[in-house]
């Protein structure tokens, strides 16, 4: 189990002494290893070449070195690069299961969306930019008065993209899934619903929901009885919102479950003898199949209506926007001569029909 959250708490949860869990996997129980990723170290390893170039540009512009150091650190980049640790563990093949404890929802959604967004830049912009800079570097350096990026900078960007792309393929593949954890409160439920939609938009599979800190009904005084009623109302909406997914409940306990034994007891109570990993596999939320008329693209978008979705075609890209999130789906080359014939949202799924453009039939 590893954590990408900068606010590390795994050591506290498992009752380990301060400093006992660090940047390397540490065995806390039989066959259970815990790791708190050193995001700063991963950042320095993966961002060093790019940061050195950015620092040289800011130095030429007369920016104070301390301020320049801060300006070359992208907010949230440490958490993103921490996922590269997951990639290394997955490629090593030494683990039966890898559980990732992620940061709060908003940070995690930005983290999961970045690899694909970077991929669009890498395929569309970087090759042209690299050729232009290489050809005009002497002229641009003299004209602009700042150093132009060399091959090492472009190589570092391409290497980082390749690693993050492997992370995206791993997390959106058939062997991976996301499990949402929420407390039965209206505001939290609304955020979890948006997360469910957004995760599906970017191709990540949600396999279940854990409702945490549920007040037990037995022996409740008047104050707790009010909370029980309020939580029951929210839990009913949780069932409606995530219909078709397993929903597990974790009751509020008399004390914090700290330590391996307490966490094990909590897991046994929540999953009640069922296999907590049984729902983690299956077809992803995005797929395309050929039809007699052309092709049908299907993308799971739970909890939205057609009015919530904006759809556009930009060359080989299908641009899907839901709320403040946008995904560019690069269509297979076989659909290049097809046009969009229609789209609808039905039962939590976006369906886009493609038909062959009559103009292209028989050539031009």
VENFEN-V20082 format. One record per pair of residues at least 24 apart in sequence whose C-alpha atoms are under 7 Angstrom apart, sorted by the first residue. I is the first residue (numbers start at 1). J is the second residue. If there is no record, write none. Layout:
i = <I	I>
j = <J	J>
//
This chain:
i = <1	1	1	1	1	1	2	2	2	2	2	2	2	3	3	3	3	3	3	4	4	4	4	4	4	4	4	5	5	5	5	8	13	13	14	14	14	15	15	37	39	39	39	39	40	42	42	43	43	46	49	49	49	50	50	53	57	57	60	80	84	84	84	87	113	115	115	115	118	119	171	172	172	172	174	174	174	174	175	175	176	176	177	177	177	177	177	178	178	178	179	179	179	179	180	180	180	181	181	181	181	182	182	182	183	183	183	184	184	184	184	184	185	185	186	193	197	197	197	200	200	200	201	201	202	203	203	203	204	205	205	207	207	207	208	208	208	209	209	209	210	210	210	211	211	211	212	212	212	213	213	213	214	214	214	214	215	215	216	216	293	294	294	294	295	295	295	296	296	296	296	297	297	297	298	298	298	298	299	299	299	300	300	300	301	301	301	302	302	303	304	305	306	306>
j = <33	34	35	98	99	100	34	35	36	37	99	100	101	35	36	37	100	101	102	36	37	79	82	83	101	102	103	79	101	102	103	36	258	259	258	259	260	258	259	82	78	79	81	82	78	81	82	78	81	160	152	153	156	153	156	149	146	147	146	111	163	164	167	167	202	164	165	168	161	161	204	203	204	205	281	282	283	284	280	281	280	281	204	205	206	207	280	205	206	207	206	207	208	209	208	209	210	209	210	211	212	210	211	212	211	212	213	211	214	231	234	235	231	234	234	241	301	302	303	285	300	301	300	301	327	284	285	286	285	284	285	245	279	280	245	246	247	246	247	248	247	248	249	248	249	250	249	250	251	250	251	252	249	250	251	252	251	252	251	252	355	354	355	356	353	354	355	351	352	353	354	351	352	353	349	350	351	352	349	350	351	348	349	350	348	349	350	348	349	348	348	345	344	345>
//
